Amino acid sequence: MRVESWLENVTQYREEMQPLETAIKPKLRQLTGVRAVVFDIYGTLLISGSGDVGSADTGGRDSLVRQSLEESGLLERLDSTPKAADLQRSIQRINADRVTTDCVKPEVDIVEVWRDVLTQSGWTNEPSEIEMVVRLAARYEALANPTWPMPGSVQLLQHLKQSGFTLGIVSNAQIFTLPLMNNLMDCNGLKDAGFSLDLCVFSNRYRQAKPGPRLFEVLRRGLLNQGILPNEAVYVGNDMLNDVWAASEAGLRTAWFAGDSRSCRPREDDSRCRGLVPDVVLTSLMQLPECLPIS
């Protein structure tokens, strides 16, 4: 599969966005002993138009489905035109079939979801045409969830890399997330941006998502393999449940990023987040260095 053929679908039509201010005030303090900084992607390093990858909101998106099908050359091959709600039902069904005590929060492969929806709409599923489906998934995501670098994200990563911190990622993601981030961050891969690849954990690879424990279990092992204790790492994310609660359960210190109202998730209605206090609260990514032991 040629990466360029579908990468352009998630980047071609993007437009610059700015974060939308929240009413939350920053709470900064020194985090001593931190050796590693681990990030969420959507809503943290990247502005996310819908607030997260694969948003469950389907309102007004039927036209985006149709547009994506037309541009991918698949619409004319279907007996009926699927709707955004069909995608959501497929995601819910596939996830429900995979819930176990060891997989409390499954993650779909969005390409598998699209193949399922297309098949229900009369498409003859040809393995040789998988690139068309990947391009379709990427195009729809670009329309439904436009992205742009969060202000300060590139500068922060460069600063942390130069300061000798070990960098990682734990993110709910899909096949287009990595090339999208590489493109938006203007880098030639995560290693080029300063990330330790052993500490980059993506939900679509493990078919489990945050706030389930699996991704942070993988991260913990990666940290320990590098001689870094969990409490020597700080995790930065915009969601109090998926990020702050899940990371704190794994023993990491936490920085809640509340700098964009599109993706700021206090989760006050979730019992797991009541009384939960992150180590620091950021409203700008460039506030983080003030909290770290940088000489």
VOPAGU-2260 file (C-alpha; in pm, 1 decimal, decimal comma):
REM VOPAGU-2260
SITE   aa  ch    i         X         Y         Z
SITE  MET   A    0       0,0       0,0       0,0
SITE  ARG   A    1     143,5     341,2     -94,2
SITE  VAL   A    2     125,0     568,7     207,9
SITE  GLU   A    3     108,2     881,8     -10,5
SITE  SER   A    4    -215,3     765,7    -170,9
SITE  TRP   A    5    -411,7     796,4     151,9
SITE  LEU   A    6    -197,2    1034,5     356,6
SITE  GLU   A    7    -302,2    1317,5     127,6
SITE  ASN   A    8    -663,5    1247,1     218,6
SITE  VAL   A    9    -607,8    1345,9     582,3
SITE  THR   A   10    -394,8    1651,2     504,2
SITE  GLN   A   11    -500,5    1790,6     168,0
SITE  TYR   A   12    -791,3    2009,2     278,0
SITE  ARG   A   13    -688,7    2104,4     631,4
SITE  GLU   A   14    -718,4    2465,1     743,5
SITE  GLU   A   15    -550,2    2642,3    1030,4
SITE  MET   A   16    -739,7    2630,1    1360,0
SITE  GLN   A   17    -683,1    2795,3    1694,3
SITE  PRO   A   18    -778,9    2651,3    2033,1
SITE  LEU   A   19   -1095,6    2781,8    2196,2
SITE  GLU   A   20   -1040,6    2922,4    2543,7
SITE  THR   A   21   -1181,6    2742,5    2847,5
SITE  ALA   A   22   -1278,9    2887,6    3185,0
SITE  ILE   A   23   -1030,3    2661,3    3363,6
SITE  LYS   A   24    -732,3    2821,1    3535,2
SITE  PRO   A   25    -382,7    2670,3    3520,0
SITE  LYS   A   26    -237,8    2509,1    3832,0
SITE  LEU   A   27     136,1    2475,3    3806,3
SITE  ARG   A   28     389,5    2329,4    4047,8
SITE  GLN   A   29     727,8    2163,8    4037,1
SITE  LEU   A   30     731,5    1792,8    3952,7
SITE  THR   A   31    1063,4    1669,7    4085,1
SITE  GLY   A   32    1227,8    1355,4    3957,1
SITE  VAL   A   33    1048,6    1345,4    3621,5
SITE  ARG   A   34    1255,0    1171,8    3352,9
SITE  ALA   A   35     990,7    1091,4    3090,5
SITE  VAL   A   36     700,4    1287,4    2940,7
SITE  VAL   A   37     422,5    1094,6    2767,2
SITE  PHE   A   38     150,9    1257,9    2557,0
SITE  ASP   A   39    -197,1    1202,8    2427,4
SITE  ILE   A   40    -241,4    1315,0    2065,0
SITE  TYR   A   41    -596,3    1428,6    1979,7
SITE  GLY   A   42    -692,2    1736,3    2177,5
SITE  THR   A   43    -344,3    1763,4    2327,4
SITE  LEU   A   44     -63,6    1770,3    2070,5
SITE  LEU   A   45    -316,8    1826,8    1793,5
SITE  ILE   A   46    -624,2    2044,9    1787,0
SITE  SER   A   47    -912,5    1809,6    1709,4
SITE  GLY   A   48   -1219,2    1956,6    1545,9
SITE  SER   A   49   -1446,7    1692,0    1696,9
SITE  GLY   A   50   -1249,8    1658,9    2020,3
SITE  ASP   A   51   -1117,7    1305,9    1959,7
SITE  VAL   A   52   -1042,3    1049,6    1691,8
SITE  GLY   A   53   -1356,5     876,0    1566,0
SITE  SER   A   54   -1601,2    1095,8    1755,0
SITE  ALA   A   55   -1934,4     929,0    1834,6
SITE  ASP   A   56   -2122,4    1239,9    1723,7
SITE  THR   A   57   -2298,3    1157,4    1394,3
SITE  GLY   A   58   -2513,9    1470,0    1363,7
SITE  GLY   A   59   -2499,4    1629,3    1019,4
SITE  ARG   A   60   -2235,5    1388,6     892,0
SITE  ASP   A   61   -2433,2    1191,9     634,5
SITE  SER   A   62   -2320,6    1436,8     365,1
SITE  LEU   A   63   -1958,4    1379,5     469,8
SITE  VAL   A   64   -2003,9    1004,1     429,2
SITE  ARG   A   65   -2146,4    1054,3      80,0
SITE  GLN   A   66   -1870,5    1298,5     -16,6
SITE  SER   A   67   -1602,2    1056,4     104,6
SITE  LEU   A   68   -1759,1     769,8     -90,5
SITE  GLU   A   69   -1778,1     979,5    -407,3
SITE  GLU   A   70   -1418,0    1096,0    -381,9
SITE  SER   A   71   -1299,6     740,9    -313,9
SITE  GLY   A   72   -1479,9     601,6    -619,6
SITE  LEU   A   73   -1699,2     367,4    -415,7
SITE  LEU   A   74   -2042,0     532,1    -415,0
SITE  GLU   A   75   -2141,7     407,8    -761,0
SITE  ARG   A   76   -2061,2      49,8    -658,7
SITE  LEU   A   77   -2309,5      40,0    -369,8
SITE  ASP   A   78   -2675,6     -59,9    -367,3
SITE  SER   A   79   -2749,2     197,3     -97,3
SITE  THR   A   80   -2566,9     489,2      59,2
SITE  PRO   A   81   -2459,8     425,9     419,4
SITE  LYS   A   82   -2512,8     691,4     683,5
SITE  ALA   A   83   -2297,1     809,8     970,5
SITE  ALA   A   84   -2523,2     622,6    1211,8
SITE  ASP   A   85   -2441,1     299,4    1027,3
SITE  LEU   A   86   -2075,0     354,3    1106,7
SITE  GLN   A   87   -2152,7     410,2    1472,6
SITE  ARG   A   88   -2371,5      98,7    1493,1
SITE  SER   A   89   -2095,9    -109,0    1335,7
SITE  ILE   A   90   -1840,9      27,0    1583,8
SITE  GLN   A   91   -2070,0     -49,1    1877,0
SITE  ARG   A   92   -2143,5    -402,7    1754,0
SITE  ILE   A   93   -1780,8    -491,2    1685,2
SITE  ASN   A   94   -1673,2    -352,2    2022,0
SITE  ALA   A   95   -1951,6    -528,5    2209,4
SITE  ASP   A   96   -1846,4    -861,8    2057,8
SITE  ARG   A   97   -1493,5    -817,6    2193,5
SITE  VAL   A   98   -1564,2    -712,8    2553,8
SITE  THR   A   99   -1409,9    -953,7    2806,3
SITE  THR   A  100   -1265,7    -924,7    3155,0
SITE  ASP   A  101    -926,0    -881,5    2988,3
SITE  CYS   A  102   -1054,0    -630,9    2732,0
SITE  VAL   A  103   -1288,0    -389,6    2907,0
SITE  LYS   A  104   -1251,7    -112,1    2648,4
SITE  PRO   A  105   -1209,8    -257,1    2297,3
SITE  GLU   A  106   -1089,2     -50,5    2003,6
SITE  VAL   A  107   -1200,9    -108,8    1647,0
SITE  ASP   A  108    -992,4    -107,5    1335,0
SITE  ILE   A  109   -1175,4     168,0    1147,4
SITE  VAL   A  110   -1089,3       7,0     812,1
SITE  GLU   A  111   -1265,9    -309,5     929,4
SITE  VAL   A  112   -1566,9     -94,7    1026,8
SITE  TRP   A  113   -1583,5      65,6     683,6
SITE  ARG   A  114   -1555,1    -272,4     513,0
SITE  ASP   A  115   -1842,1    -399,1     726,7
SITE  VAL   A  116   -2062,5     -98,4     643,3
SITE  LEU   A  117   -1977,7    -114,0     273,7
SITE  THR   A  118   -2058,0    -485,7     259,5
SITE  GLN   A  119   -2398,6    -419,2     416,0
SITE  SER   A  120   -2453,9    -160,0     142,1
SITE  GLY   A  121   -2387,4    -410,4    -136,1
SITE  TRP   A  122   -2014,3    -372,6    -194,2
SITE  THR   A  123   -1827,6    -683,5    -307,0
SITE  ASN   A  124   -1539,5    -699,0     -62,9
SITE  GLU   A  125   -1225,1    -754,6    -270,0
SITE  PRO   A  126    -902,4    -790,9     -66,7
SITE  SER   A  127    -706,8    -626,4    -348,6
SITE  GLU   A  128    -909,9    -307,7    -299,2
SITE  ILE   A  129    -817,1    -249,0      63,7
SITE  GLU   A  130    -630,7      69,4     -33,0
SITE  MET   A  131    -959,2     221,0    -151,0
SITE  VAL   A  132   -1114,1     153,9     188,0
SITE  VAL   A  133    -815,5     300,3     372,7
SITE  ARG   A  134    -839,2     610,6     154,5
SITE  LEU   A  135   -1212,8     630,9     227,6
SITE  ALA   A  136   -1157,0     602,7     604,4
SITE  ALA   A  137    -886,4     868,6     596,8
SITE  ARG   A  138   -1095,9    1106,2     385,0
SITE  TYR   A  139   -1398,2    1077,7     610,3
SITE  GLU   A  140   -1185,0    1135,5     920,2
SITE  ALA   A  141   -1032,9    1445,7     760,7
SITE  LEU   A  142   -1379,9    1586,6     693,6
SITE  ALA   A  143   -1540,5    1487,2    1023,1
SITE  ASN   A  144   -1243,9    1561,1    1247,3
SITE  PRO   A  145   -1011,9    1829,1    1104,6
SITE  THR   A  146    -682,9    1867,3    1289,7
SITE  TRP   A  147    -406,8    2121,9    1331,5
SITE  PRO   A  148     -99,2    2138,8    1556,8
SITE  MET   A  149    -180,4    2265,8    1903,8
SITE  PRO   A  150       3,6    2594,8    1960,4
SITE  GLY   A  151     335,8    2523,7    2124,8
SITE  SER   A  152     334,6    2150,1    2050,7
SITE  VAL   A  153     630,0    2150,7    1812,1
SITE  GLN   A  154     831,5    2389,8    2028,3
SITE  LEU   A  155     754,9    2188,1    2341,7
SITE  LEU   A  156     866,8    1859,7    2188,3
SITE  GLN   A  157    1186,7    2017,4    2059,4
SITE  HIS   A  158    1254,3    2171,7    2400,6
SITE  LEU   A  159    1195,1    1846,2    2588,7
SITE  LYS   A  160    1410,1    1651,5    2341,9
SITE  GLN   A  161    1695,9    1898,8    2379,1
SITE  SER   A  162    1657,2    1887,7    2758,2
SITE  GLY   A  163    1712,4    1512,0    2760,5
SITE  PHE   A  164    1366,4    1389,3    2854,2
SITE  THR   A  165    1248,4    1052,0    2729,6
SITE  LEU   A  166     931,4    1105,5    2524,4
SITE  GLY   A  167     637,2     874,5    2462,4
SITE  ILE   A  168     277,0     861,5    2342,4
SITE  VAL   A  169     -30,3     674,2    2461,6
SITE  SER   A  170    -323,1     754,5    2235,3
SITE  ASN   A  171    -651,1     628,4    2101,5
SITE  ALA   A  172    -562,3     618,2    1733,8
SITE  GLN   A  173    -627,3     471,9    1391,3
SITE  ILE   A  174    -422,2     384,6    1085,5
SITE  PHE   A  175    -405,7     746,5     968,5
SITE  THR   A  176    -296,5     890,7    1304,4
SITE  LEU   A  177      77,8     835,6    1267,5
SITE  PRO   A  178     120,2     985,2     918,2
SITE  LEU   A  179    -119,2    1264,3    1011,3
SITE  MET   A  180      90,8    1354,6    1312,6
SITE  ASN   A  181     415,5    1325,5    1117,8
SITE  ASN   A  182     277,9    1562,5     856,9
SITE  LEU   A  183     127,2    1813,8    1094,6
SITE  MET   A  184     433,4    1812,6    1320,2
SITE  ASP   A  185     662,4    1840,1    1013,4
SITE  CYS   A  186     874,8    1541,5    1110,2
SITE  ASN   A  187     993,2    1225,0     935,9
SITE  GLY   A  188     862,7     984,5    1197,9
SITE  LEU   A  189     819,1     977,4    1572,3
SITE  LYS   A  190    1183,5     896,6    1633,3
SITE  ASP   A  191    1281,4    1206,8    1437,0
SITE  ALA   A  192    1056,3    1411,4    1666,9
SITE  GLY   A  193    1237,6    1271,9    1970,2
SITE  PHE   A  194    1002,1     993,2    2078,8
SITE  SER   A  195    1117,8     657,8    2209,9
SITE  LEU   A  196     937,2     409,7    1986,0
SITE  ASP   A  197     911,9     156,1    2269,3
SITE  LEU   A  198     703,1     412,6    2458,2
SITE  CYS   A  199     461,4     488,9    2173,0
SITE  VAL   A  200     141,6     292,0    2234,1
SITE  PHE   A  201    -160,4     319,9    2002,3
SITE  SER   A  202    -504,9     173,5    2059,5
SITE  ASN   A  203    -557,7      39,6    1706,3
SITE  ARG   A  204    -244,2    -176,2    1736,4
SITE  TYR   A  205    -366,7    -344,6    2054,7
SITE  ARG   A  206    -739,3    -330,3    1973,0
SITE  GLN   A  207    -794,0    -182,1    2318,8
SITE  ALA   A  208    -854,4     182,1    2405,9
SITE  LYS   A  209    -823,2     421,2    2695,0
SITE  PRO   A  210    -939,1     433,6    2969,5
SITE  GLY   A  211    -894,5      56,1    2976,6
SITE  PRO   A  212    -567,0     -43,8    3144,6
SITE  ARG   A  213    -399,8    -228,5    2856,7
SITE  LEU   A  214    -223,8      65,5    2687,5
SITE  PHE   A  215     -77,4     196,1    3011,0
SITE  GLU   A  216      33,8    -154,3    3107,6
SITE  VAL   A  217     234,0    -165,2    2784,9
SITE  LEU   A  218     374,4     179,7    2860,4
SITE  ARG   A  219     475,4      78,7    3214,0
SITE  ARG   A  220     670,6    -217,4    3079,8
SITE  GLY   A  221     841,8       5,4    2827,3
SITE  LEU   A  222     936,1     255,8    3095,0
SITE  LEU   A  223    1071,5     -12,1    3327,9
SITE  ASN   A  224    1274,1    -161,8    3044,0
SITE  GLN   A  225    1445,2     176,6    3016,3
SITE  GLY   A  226    1502,5     196,7    3390,1
SITE  ILE   A  227    1228,2     456,6    3443,4
SITE  LEU   A  228     975,2     410,8    3723,1
SITE  PRO   A  229     611,4     502,6    3651,7
SITE  ASN   A  230     624,1     790,4    3902,2
SITE  GLU   A  231     923,3     928,5    3712,6
SITE  ALA   A  232     694,6     986,5    3413,4
SITE  VAL   A  233     424,8    1249,2    3366,0
SITE  TYR   A  234     136,2    1191,5    3126,8
SITE  VAL   A  235     -19,3    1490,2    2946,7
SITE  GLY   A  236    -375,2    1464,9    2816,2
SITE  ASN   A  237    -702,1    1653,7    2776,9
SITE  ASP   A  238    -946,3    1396,6    2915,9
SITE  MET   A  239    -982,7    1354,1    3292,1
SITE  LEU   A  240   -1103,8     994,3    3250,2
SITE  ASN   A  241    -912,8     859,0    2952,7
SITE  ASP   A  242    -594,2    1042,1    3039,4
SITE  VAL   A  243    -566,2    1161,8    3398,5
SITE  TRP   A  244    -754,0     879,0    3570,5
SITE  ALA   A  245    -610,8     602,8    3349,5
SITE  ALA   A  246    -253,7     730,7    3382,8
SITE  SER   A  247    -280,6     781,3    3758,6
SITE  GLU   A  248    -412,5     425,4    3794,7
SITE  ALA   A  249     -90,6     311,5    3626,6
SITE  GLY   A  250     118,6     509,6    3874,7
SITE  LEU   A  251     217,1     798,5    3648,7
SITE  ARG   A  252     200,6    1161,6    3743,5
SITE  THR   A  253     -48,4    1361,8    3543,3
SITE  ALA   A  254     -87,6    1693,8    3365,4
SITE  TRP   A  255    -440,4    1779,3    3254,0
SITE  PHE   A  256    -434,0    1993,0    2940,3
SITE  ALA   A  257    -739,7    2219,0    2946,3
SITE  GLY   A  258    -642,0    2458,8    2671,9
SITE  ASP   A  259    -913,6    2396,6    2410,9
SITE  SER   A  260   -1286,0    2377,4    2484,3
SITE  ARG   A  261   -1341,6    2148,2    2183,4
SITE  SER   A  262   -1156,1    1866,3    2354,2
SITE  CYS   A  263   -1144,8    1961,3    2723,0
SITE  ARG   A  264   -1310,9    1670,9    2905,9
SITE  PRO   A  265   -1364,0    1727,6    3282,9
SITE  ARG   A  266   -1581,2    1412,3    3310,4
SITE  GLU   A  267   -1748,9    1545,0    3623,1
SITE  ASP   A  268   -2037,7    1299,3    3580,4
SITE  ASP   A  269   -1806,5     997,2    3606,4
SITE  SER   A  270   -1752,5     859,4    3956,3
SITE  ARG   A  271   -1391,6     771,6    3874,2
SITE  CYS   A  272   -1314,3    1139,6    3826,0
SITE  ARG   A  273   -1489,0    1279,3    4132,4
SITE  GLY   A  274   -1223,1    1404,8    4367,0
SITE  LEU   A  275    -952,1    1325,1    4113,4
SITE  VAL   A  276    -682,1    1593,2    4117,9
SITE  PRO   A  277    -414,6    1601,7    3846,8
SITE  ASP   A  278     -64,7    1695,8    3952,3
SITE  VAL   A  279     -76,7    2004,2    3730,9
SITE  VAL   A  280    -334,4    2176,4    3509,9
SITE  LEU   A  281    -215,1    2334,9    3185,4
SITE  THR   A  282    -397,2    2581,2    2963,4
SITE  SER   A  283     -96,5    2614,9    2732,3
SITE  LEU   A  284     145,4    2339,4    2641,4
SITE  MET   A  285     440,5    2571,4    2695,4
SITE  GLN   A  286     348,7    2593,2    3065,0
SITE  LEU   A  287     475,1    2237,2    3108,0
SITE  PRO   A  288     849,0    2318,9    3116,1
SITE  GLU   A  289     785,0    2542,8    3417,5
SITE  CYS   A  290     680,7    2228,6    3606,1
SITE  LEU   A  291     971,6    2005,5    3504,7
SITE  PRO   A  292    1325,1    1970,1    3640,5
SITE  ILE   A  293    1499,8    2143,7    3351,5
SITE  SER   A  294    1849,9    2269,0    3426,2
